[in-house]
Amino acid sequence: MKQGILKKAPAFILSLLVCLMVTNVYAFNAERSVLENGLIVLHTENHNLPIVTVTLIVKAGQTREAEINAGLAHLTAELLTEGTKNRTAKAVSEEMDFIGASLNASAGRDYTTVSLSVLKKDLEKGFDVFADILQHPIFPDEEMKRKKDQIKGLLQKLEEEPAFLAARAFRESVFGSYPYGRVLQGTDNSIDAIERDDLVSFHSKFFIPNNTILSVVGDITQKELSVLIEKYFSPWERGNPPAAVPPLESSVHDAVIIKIDKDLTQANILTGKRSIGRENPDYYPLSVMNYILGGGGFSSRLMQSIRDDMGLAYDIHSSFTAMKESGLFQIAVQTKNESAQIVIEEICKQVKKMRAEYITDQELSDAKSYLTGSFKRRLDTNQKIADFLALVEFYTLGPDYIERYPEYINAVTKDDILRVARKYLDLDQFVLVVVARLEQTTLKY
């Protein structure tokens, strides 16, 4: 009994320390270096707690897949921890559990993330397993089949989720055949089409040091990190840099309306259009505009009008998502089928107002205060800092971005807001998706 308790203690301790771990957003300086093999290493010391957090970004995600094997990046990431040349899937899991470490991998639209969180005393073991699953996965046939079945089972469940149906239809309409328009996990057919050789090829082509960013934050000195990097990452052989991601063609089209009939009491409404990539300087005025229109919770215009004044929804929000090549602006809401038309009309009214009139001084001030103030809270743990440093490098935002972000937001003017609203919120190009019991919605479209 005592032995079992002791074995589980490290995991409990690590979880507790992570929950307690808070740092000052302006209290860290990142050291940047580039190994001979091309690996970019970012490092920040934080000795408040005996934990080290690692975030690694491989510049390969959904945009690197062909449509015929959509879901390849996702499946590759899922299988990284399921067996290597040196360890079985069971051994990877047991070694991490024994030291109470967390080890995860996931693929996104533009990149794949591999992360580690480990106590300082177990750092050597943590790096050993971390480097192993990154550099030497073998993608066993049995584990591949099991993962495929899991993913297809998840997709089958998602078919019953109206929010998923709306989001899928929306992305397909906005991005067309470009990878951003597909479901990250792929489809049943594309998943079945993926062979082990496809996984091996994807990994060998993109999982190379000169296509990778390593961010390390926590209770580790530069000298200690250098020893670990030399041992586990310097031998990693560089490869041929992959070609640039295919460009996303510009899109100018008429408004699109997609109606999906489903037996629901609540209509799921999703509307918006393609937006900009993360490196576009309009990111900052768009962030402020989005906060005012629908991203600012109870203080946003959409929430005040549709929830507070009209009482037609519990929640309505807008979101502005910027990826590497492009982005999305979306407004999402659930309302009774019978009030769907009224809610859509009010959304259009608020968007037109944003494009036609200046925002108020108070709205601008409140938005800036929130965005600059919340920026600190987005960097209050080692994990958030490690992620932040890796993404700043990935999006080439500059080493001084942490100091510059408040400047970028505070520099936004009312003229900027009106300009970007008129440029990016053209209702004539909006995509509208409604998932509802259509006979009850009385839609006019």
C-alpha positions in Angstrom: 0.0 0.0 0.0 2.7 2.5 1.0 4.7 1.6 -2.1 1.8 2.4 -4.4 1.4 5.8 -2.7 5.0 6.6 -3.0 5.0 5.7 -6.7 2.2 8.2 -7.5 3.6 10.9 -5.3 5.8 12.6 -8.0 2.8 13.1 -10.3 0.8 14.6 -7.6 3.6 16.9 -6.5 4.2 18.0 -10.1 0.5 18.8 -10.7 0.4 20.8 -7.4 3.5 22.8 -8.3 2.2 23.6 -11.7 -1.0 24.9 -10.2 0.9 27.1 -7.8 3.4 28.3 -10.3 3.0 32.0 -11.1 5.7 34.3 -12.5 6.0 37.9 -13.4 5.4 38.5 -17.1 8.3 41.0 -17.3 10.7 39.0 -15.1 12.3 36.9 -17.8 14.8 37.3 -20.5 15.0 34.7 -23.2 18.4 33.5 -24.5 18.4 32.5 -28.2 20.9 30.3 -29.9 21.1 28.2 -33.0 22.9 24.8 -33.1 25.1 23.8 -36.0 22.4 21.5 -37.1 20.0 24.4 -37.4 17.9 23.8 -34.2 16.8 27.1 -32.6 17.0 27.0 -28.8 15.2 29.5 -26.6 15.8 29.5 -22.8 14.5 31.4 -19.8 15.5 30.6 -16.2 12.9 30.6 -13.4 14.0 29.1 -10.2 10.9 29.7 -8.2 9.9 26.1 -8.3 11.9 22.9 -9.2 10.1 22.3 -12.6 11.3 22.5 -16.2 8.9 23.0 -19.0 9.8 22.3 -22.7 7.8 23.3 -25.8 9.1 22.1 -29.2 7.5 23.3 -32.4 8.1 21.5 -35.7 7.1 23.6 -38.7 4.8 21.0 -40.1 1.1 20.7 -39.6 -2.0 20.4 -41.7 -0.7 22.6 -44.5 1.9 20.0 -45.3 -0.7 17.3 -46.1 -2.2 16.2 -49.4 -5.9 16.0 -49.4 -5.8 12.2 -50.1 -4.2 11.6 -46.8 -5.7 14.4 -44.7 -5.1 13.8 -41.1 -1.5 12.7 -41.6 0.1 15.4 -39.4 -2.5 14.6 -36.7 -1.9 10.9 -36.8 1.9 11.3 -36.9 1.8 13.4 -33.7 -0.6 10.9 -32.0 1.9 8.1 -32.6 5.1 9.8 -31.5 4.6 8.5 -27.9 3.5 5.0 -29.1 6.8 3.3 -29.6 10.4 4.2 -30.6 13.5 2.3 -31.6 14.5 2.2 -27.9 11.1 2.0 -26.1 7.7 0.4 -26.5 4.6 2.5 -26.0 4.2 0.9 -22.6 7.7 1.8 -21.6 7.3 5.5 -22.6 4.2 5.7 -20.5 5.6 3.9 -17.5 8.8 5.9 -17.5 6.9 9.2 -17.6 4.4 8.0 -14.9 7.2 6.9 -12.6 8.8 10.3 -12.5 5.5 12.2 -12.6 6.3 13.9 -15.8 3.8 14.9 -18.6 4.7 14.3 -22.2 2.3 15.3 -25.1 2.3 15.8 -28.8 -0.3 17.4 -31.0 -0.6 18.7 -34.6 -2.3 22.0 -35.6 -2.9 23.8 -38.8 0.7 25.1 -39.3 2.9 23.2 -36.8 3.2 20.2 -34.5 3.9 20.7 -30.8 5.7 18.3 -28.5 5.8 19.3 -24.8 7.4 18.1 -21.6 7.0 19.1 -18.0 9.3 17.5 -15.5 10.7 18.0 -12.0 14.2 19.3 -11.9 15.6 16.1 -10.3 14.3 14.0 -13.1 15.4 16.3 -15.9 17.9 13.8 -17.4 15.3 11.1 -17.8 12.7 13.5 -19.1 15.0 14.8 -21.8 16.0 11.2 -22.7 12.5 10.1 -23.4 11.5 13.5 -25.0 14.4 13.3 -27.5 13.7 9.7 -28.2 10.0 10.1 -29.1 10.9 13.1 -31.2 13.8 11.6 -33.2 13.2 7.9 -33.2 9.5 7.0 -33.5 8.7 3.7 -35.3 4.9 4.0 -35.9 4.1 0.4 -35.0 1.4 -1.1 -37.2 -0.7 -2.3 -34.2 -0.6 1.1 -32.6 -1.3 2.8 -35.9 -4.5 0.7 -36.4 -5.6 1.4 -32.8 -5.1 5.2 -33.2 -6.9 5.1 -36.6 -9.9 3.4 -35.0 -9.9 5.9 -32.1 -9.8 8.9 -34.5 -12.6 7.5 -36.7 -14.7 6.8 -33.6 -14.2 10.4 -32.5 -15.2 11.7 -35.9 -18.4 9.6 -35.8 -19.3 11.2 -32.4 -18.6 14.7 -33.7 -21.1 14.1 -36.5 -23.8 14.5 -33.8 -22.4 17.8 -32.6 -24.1 20.8 -34.3 -21.1 23.1 -33.5 -18.8 20.7 -35.3 -21.1 20.5 -38.4 -21.3 24.3 -38.5 -17.5 24.8 -38.1 -16.7 22.2 -40.8 -19.1 23.7 -43.3 -17.8 27.2 -42.5 -14.1 26.3 -43.1 -14.9 24.3 -46.2 -16.7 27.3 -47.7 -14.1 29.9 -46.6 -10.9 28.0 -47.6 -12.1 25.7 -50.3 -9.6 23.0 -51.2 -6.8 24.7 -49.2 -5.7 22.5 -46.1 -7.2 25.1 -43.7 -10.6 24.1 -45.0 -10.3 20.5 -43.8 -10.9 18.8 -40.5 -7.6 18.4 -38.6 -8.2 14.7 -38.0 -9.1 14.0 -41.6 -12.0 11.8 -42.8 -12.6 8.1 -42.6 -11.4 7.6 -46.2 -8.3 9.7 -45.8 -7.4 8.1 -42.5 -7.8 4.6 -44.1 -5.5 5.7 -47.0 -2.6 6.6 -44.6 0.1 3.8 -44.6 3.0 3.5 -42.2 5.3 4.6 -45.0 3.4 7.9 -45.2 4.1 8.5 -41.5 7.7 7.6 -41.8 8.1 9.9 -44.8 6.3 12.8 -43.2 8.4 12.4 -40.1 11.8 12.1 -41.9 11.0 15.1 -44.2 9.8 17.6 -41.6 11.0 16.5 -38.2 14.5 17.8 -38.7 16.4 20.2 -36.4 16.6 23.0 -39.0 12.8 23.0 -39.2 12.3 23.1 -35.4 12.2 25.5 -32.4 12.9 24.3 -28.9 11.8 26.4 -26.0 12.9 25.6 -22.4 11.7 27.4 -19.3 12.2 26.8 -15.6 14.7 25.7 -13.0 17.6 25.1 -15.3 20.7 27.2 -15.9 22.2 27.9 -19.4 25.1 25.7 -18.5 22.9 22.8 -17.5 20.8 23.2 -20.6 23.8 23.3 -22.8 24.9 19.9 -21.5 21.5 18.3 -22.2 21.3 19.9 -25.6 24.8 18.7 -26.5 23.9 15.1 -25.4 20.4 14.8 -26.8 20.0 17.3 -29.7 23.4 18.1 -31.2 23.7 14.5 -32.7 20.3 15.1 -34.5 21.1 15.3 -38.2 19.9 18.3 -40.2 17.9 17.6 -43.3 16.9 19.4 -46.5 14.7 22.4 -45.6 11.2 21.8 -46.9 9.8 23.9 -49.7 7.6 26.8 -48.7 4.0 26.1 -47.9 1.8 26.6 -51.0 0.3 30.1 -51.1 -3.3 30.7 -50.3 -5.1 32.3 -53.2 -7.0 35.6 -52.6 -10.7 35.1 -52.2 -13.4 37.5 -53.4 -16.9 35.9 -53.5 -20.5 36.7 -52.9 -22.1 35.9 -49.6 -22.6 32.2 -49.0 -25.5 30.7 -47.0 -25.4 27.1 -45.8 -28.4 25.5 -44.0 -28.1 22.2 -42.3 -31.3 20.6 -41.1 -31.1 18.8 -37.8 -33.6 18.1 -35.1 -32.6 20.7 -32.5 -34.4 23.1 -30.3 -31.5 25.6 -30.5 -30.2 27.0 -33.8 -26.4 27.0 -34.1 -25.4 30.1 -36.1 -21.8 30.7 -37.3 -21.0 33.6 -39.6 -17.9 35.4 -40.8 -15.2 35.3 -43.4 -11.5 34.8 -44.2 -9.2 37.2 -42.4 -5.5 37.8 -42.1 -2.4 35.9 -41.1 -0.6 36.4 -37.8 2.3 38.5 -39.3 0.0 41.1 -40.8 0.3 44.4 -39.0 -3.4 44.8 -39.1 -3.5 42.1 -36.4 -3.5 44.7 -33.6 -6.3 47.0 -34.8 -8.4 43.9 -35.6 -7.8 42.5 -32.1 -9.1 45.8 -30.6 -12.0 45.9 -33.0 -12.9 42.2 -32.3 -12.9 42.9 -28.5 -15.4 45.8 -29.0 -17.7 44.0 -31.4 -18.0 40.5 -29.8 -14.7 39.4 -28.2 -15.1 41.3 -25.0 -17.6 39.2 -23.1 -20.3 41.1 -21.4 -18.9 44.4 -22.4 -19.1 43.7 -26.2 -21.7 45.2 -28.5 -23.1 41.8 -29.6 -23.5 40.6 -26.0 -25.1 43.8 -24.9 -27.6 43.9 -27.8 -28.5 40.2 -28.3 -28.2 38.9 -24.7 -28.8 41.9 -22.5 -31.3 44.0 -24.5 -33.1 41.4 -26.6 -32.7 38.3 -24.4 -32.3 36.0 -27.4 -29.1 34.1 -26.4 -27.1 33.1 -23.3 -23.8 33.8 -25.1 -22.7 35.3 -28.3 -19.1 36.1 -29.2 -16.8 36.9 -32.1 -13.3 35.6 -32.5 -10.4 36.5 -34.6 -8.0 33.6 -35.3 -4.8 34.4 -37.1 -2.7 31.5 -38.5 0.5 31.5 -40.6 -1.0 31.9 -44.0 -4.4 33.4 -43.3 -7.1 33.7 -40.6 -10.7 33.6 -39.7 -13.2 36.1 -38.3 -16.2 34.4 -36.8 -19.4 35.2 -34.9 -21.0 32.3 -33.1 -24.3 32.1 -31.2 -27.0 29.6 -30.2 -30.6 30.8 -30.0 -34.1 29.3 -30.3 -35.0 28.2 -33.8 -37.8 30.7 -33.9 -35.5 33.6 -33.1 -32.7 32.7 -35.5 -33.7 35.2 -38.2 -33.9 38.1 -35.7 -30.5 37.3 -34.3 -28.9 37.1 -37.7 -30.4 40.5 -38.6 -29.0 42.0 -35.4 -25.6 40.6 -36.1 -25.7 42.2 -39.5 -26.8 45.5 -38.0 -23.9 45.5 -35.5 -21.4 44.7 -38.2 -22.7 47.5 -40.4 -22.5 49.9 -37.5 -18.9 48.9 -36.9 -18.1 49.7 -40.5 -20.1 52.9 -40.7 -19.3 54.8 -37.4 -16.4 55.5 -35.2 -16.2 53.6 -31.9 -16.4 55.7 -28.7 -13.4 56.9 -26.8 -14.6 54.7 -23.8 -14.8 51.6 -26.0 -11.3 52.2 -27.3 -9.9 52.8 -23.8 -11.6 49.7 -22.3 -10.4 47.4 -25.1 -6.8 48.6 -24.8 -6.9 48.2 -21.1 -8.2 44.7 -21.2 -5.9 43.5 -24.0 -2.7 45.0 -22.5 -3.7 43.9 -19.0 -4.7 40.4 -19.9 -1.4 40.0 -21.7 0.3 39.5 -18.4 -2.1 36.8 -17.3 -1.3 34.9 -20.6 2.3 34.5 -19.3 1.8 33.6 -15.7 3.2 30.0 -15.8 6.3 28.4 -17.2 4.2 26.4 -19.7 2.6 29.6 -21.1 6.0 31.3 -21.3 7.5 28.3 -23.1 4.6 28.3 -25.6 4.8 32.0 -26.1 8.6 32.1 -26.8 8.2 29.3 -29.4 5.3 31.0 -31.2 7.0 34.4 -31.2 9.9 32.7 -33.0 7.6 30.8 -35.3 5.7 33.9 -36.4 8.9 36.0 -36.5 7.5 38.6 -34.2 10.9 39.8 -32.9 12.8 39.2 -29.7 11.4 42.4 -28.1 7.8 41.4 -28.8 6.9 41.1 -25.1 7.8 44.7 -24.6 6.3 45.9 -27.9 2.9 44.2 -27.7 1.4 46.9 -25.4 2.9 49.6 -27.6 1.2 48.0 -30.7 -2.2 47.9 -29.0 -2.0 51.3 -27.4 -1.0 52.8 -30.8 -4.4 51.7 -32.3 -6.7 54.7 -33.1 -10.3 55.0 -33.9 -9.4 55.6 -37.5 -7.6 52.3 -37.5 -10.6 50.5 -36.2 -12.9 52.0 -38.8 -10.4 51.2 -41.6 -10.0 47.5 -40.7 -13.7 47.1 -40.1 -14.4 48.4 -43.6 -11.6 46.4 -45.1 -12.2 43.0 -43.5 -15.9 43.0 -42.4 -17.7 43.1 -45.8 -21.0 41.4 -45.3 -21.3 40.8 -49.0 -18.5 38.3 -48.6 -19.7 36.7 -45.3 -20.4 33.0 -45.0 -23.5 32.1 -42.9 -24.0 28.6 -41.6 -27.2 27.7 -39.7 -27.6 24.3 -38.1 -31.2 24.0 -36.9 -34.6 22.5 -37.3 -35.0 24.6 -40.4 -38.8 24.6 -40.6 -39.0 26.4 -37.3 -36.4 29.1 -38.2 -38.4 31.1 -40.7 -35.2 32.1 -42.4 -35.6 34.6 -45.2 -32.6 33.3 -47.1 
